[in-house]
Amino acid sequence: MASSSSLTLSQAILTRSAIPRHGSTQNLLPSSASFAIPSFSGLKSTSSFTVSRRCAAGAAITRLPVRASAAVETLEKTTDTELIEKSVNTIRFLAIDAVEKANSGHPGLPMGCAPMGHLLYDEVMRYNPKNPYWFNRDRFVLSAGHGCMLQYALLHLAGYDAVKEEDLKSFRQWGSKTPGHPENFETPGVEVTTGPLGQGIANAVGLALAEKHLAARYNKPDSEIVDHYTYCILGDGCQMEGISNEACSLAGHWGLGKLIAFYDDNHISIDGDTEIAFTENADTRFEALGWHVIWVKNGNTGYDEIRAAIKEAKSVTDKPTLIKVTTTIGFGSPNKANSYSVHGSALGSKEVEATRQNLGWPYEPFHVPDDVKSHWSRHTAEGAAFEAEWNAKFAEYSKKYPEEAAELKSIITGEFPAGWEKALPTYTPESPADATRNLSQQNLNALAKVLPGLIGGSADLASSNMTLLKNVRRFPKEHSGRT
């Protein structure tokens, strides 16, 4: 990783269960089977323990002692369990139906991750579905991008205009807004494009770093205008990739306390059980990287356990959190759950019908029950209120701190100051010969004076590749601002 890069910060911003793992999931279910948006408010972008992997869970949640804590809001149930299960199954079947119609895709992950996805989008995250680019929204990154029907189903239920029913029916079709992996330039509501495994969690680290950096630069004792979380779902495949370890090492080093990653711990790959190639203890690795680690052992129906894990993660403010959520891939499919068969291909009409029977789902394909639709509809008004509240706060901030507000606005919109290019040095054929890295350093430092959103990275080689910015501090854990 001996490379260097520079980019504008605005680009960085945008840019085992309680149920036996290898058994059928049949009969395992509970029996109850008008506001102003300023032009700059968004930017559109074109426990140290070892356990058996076959262990049936005793306690529902395992964790290390919390080393640092702060008061956090209570994460309580917002509705009854029966409606939650109905909503979760809606997510599952929207994914099943879309993959089936396309005869292509990955239904297993959405079926297994639907509970954590539901809780994130319905109870935890702050966003405005009618303005996906509102600046202070919480960010969500699906690192395991092959399971994108999870995200499309969630965006659809939450009221994002980019994912209507017809878009779900066009999954993986040419020109659709629901491609086979999330594309941020195709689907408003998707933060970053994720395809190669491991890339998404690395992007999430960057988003969380941007939040911490901007908060350090622009928040004031009487006004926190940068205050949002970054959430990510990654899978076994992401854990196998080297890029995820490198990025997560930096996240631990920087103490990115507002980064919460959910590890979909299902132990199934396209080729079968991950034991054929991946047997490490990810828990202890992430602890070594400086992360707080929590294990939710029943990710299939353990809604309260997931809620408790998120609440705990938010209380740990000096390090990122990995919540390992043990799930059953393809949960609900009586013959294909917990197997590679449900990973990367459609269930098939017979198995779809069997899954409908197993989960007690009497509805036609792509149907969203009225009570589920009504429950999710509140996010439009709530999102508008979130943004309106922030707009008012930023307006007050602008009066008190006009210079900082103008600078932050330029970073959010990506607008360069007039005449910025005049800061660049000029060269002629008669100019003295010099190494290109030295010339690069001259230009970087000239730009750093006029572009407040310019940041760079250099893999501990800045003194060699000449990417040091004069009078600009590095990103230490305790303070990630730019002077």
Stockholm file with secondary structure:
# STOCKHOLM 1.0

chainA/1-483         MASSSSLTLSQAILTRSAIPRHGSTQNLLPSSASFAIPSFSGLKSTSSFTVSRRCAAGAAITRLPVRASAAVETLEKTTDTELIEKSVNTIRFLAIDAVEKANSGHPGLPMGCAPMGHLLYDEVMRYNPKNPYWFNRDRFVLSAGHGCMLQYALLHLAGYDAVKEEDLKSFRQWGSKTPGHPENFETPGVEVTTGPLGQGIANAVGLALAEKHLAARYNKPDSEIVDHYTYCILGDGCQMEGISNEACSLAGHWGLGKLIAFYDDNHISIDGDTEIAFTENADTRFEALGWHVIWVKNGNTGYDEIRAAIKEAKSVTDKPTLIKVTTTIGFGSPNKANSYSVHGSALGSKEVEATRQNLGWPYEPFHVPDDVKSHWSRHTAEGAAFEAEWNAKFAEYSKKYPEEAAELKSIITGEFPAGWEKALPTYTPESPADATRNLSQQNLNALAKVLPGLIGGSADLASSNMTLLKNVRRFPKEHSGRT
#=GR chainA/1-483 SS CCCCEEEEHHHHHHCCCSSCTTSCCTTCSCTTCCCCCCTTSCCCCCCCCCCCTTCCCSSSEEECCCSSCCCCCCCCCCSCHHHHHHHHHHHHHHHHHHHHHHTCSCCHHHHHHHHHHHHIIIIICCCCTTCTTCTTCCEEEESSGGGTHHHHHHHHHHTCTTCCHHHHHTTTCTTCSSCSSCCTTTSTTCCSCCCSTTHHHHHHHHHHHHHHHHHHHHCBTTBCCCCCCEEEEEEHHHHHSHHHHHHHHHHHHHTCTTEEEEEEECCEETTEEGGGTCCCCHHHHHHHTTCEEEEESCTTTCHHHHHHHHHHHHHCCSSCEEEEEECCTTTTCTTTTTSGGGTSSCCCHHHHHHHHHHHTCCCCTTCCCHHHHHHHTHHHHHHHHHHHHHHHHHHHHHHHCHHHHHHHHHHHHTCCCTTGGGGSCCCCTTSCCCCHHHHHHHHHHHHHTTCTTEEEECTTCHHHHTCCCTTCCCCCTTCCCCC
#=GC SS_cons         CCCCEEEEHHHHHHCCCSSCTTSCCTTCSCTTCCCCCCTTSCCCCCCCCCCCTTCCCSSSEEECCCSSCCCCCCCCCCSCHHHHHHHHHHHHHHHHHHHHHHTCSCCHHHHHHHHHHHHIIIIICCCCTTCTTCTTCCEEEESSGGGTHHHHHHHHHHTCTTCCHHHHHTTTCTTCSSCSSCCTTTSTTCCSCCCSTTHHHHHHHHHHHHHHHHHHHHCBTTBCCCCCCEEEEEEHHHHHSHHHHHHHHHHHHHTCTTEEEEEEECCEETTEEGGGTCCCCHHHHHHHTTCEEEEESCTTTCHHHHHHHHHHHHHCCSSCEEEEEECCTTTTCTTTTTSGGGTSSCCCHHHHHHHHHHHTCCCCTTCCCHHHHHHHTHHHHHHHHHHHHHHHHHHHHHHHCHHHHHHHHHHHHTCCCTTGGGGSCCCCTTSCCCCHHHHHHHHHHHHHTTCTTEEEECTTCHHHHTCCCTTCCCCCTTCCCCC
//
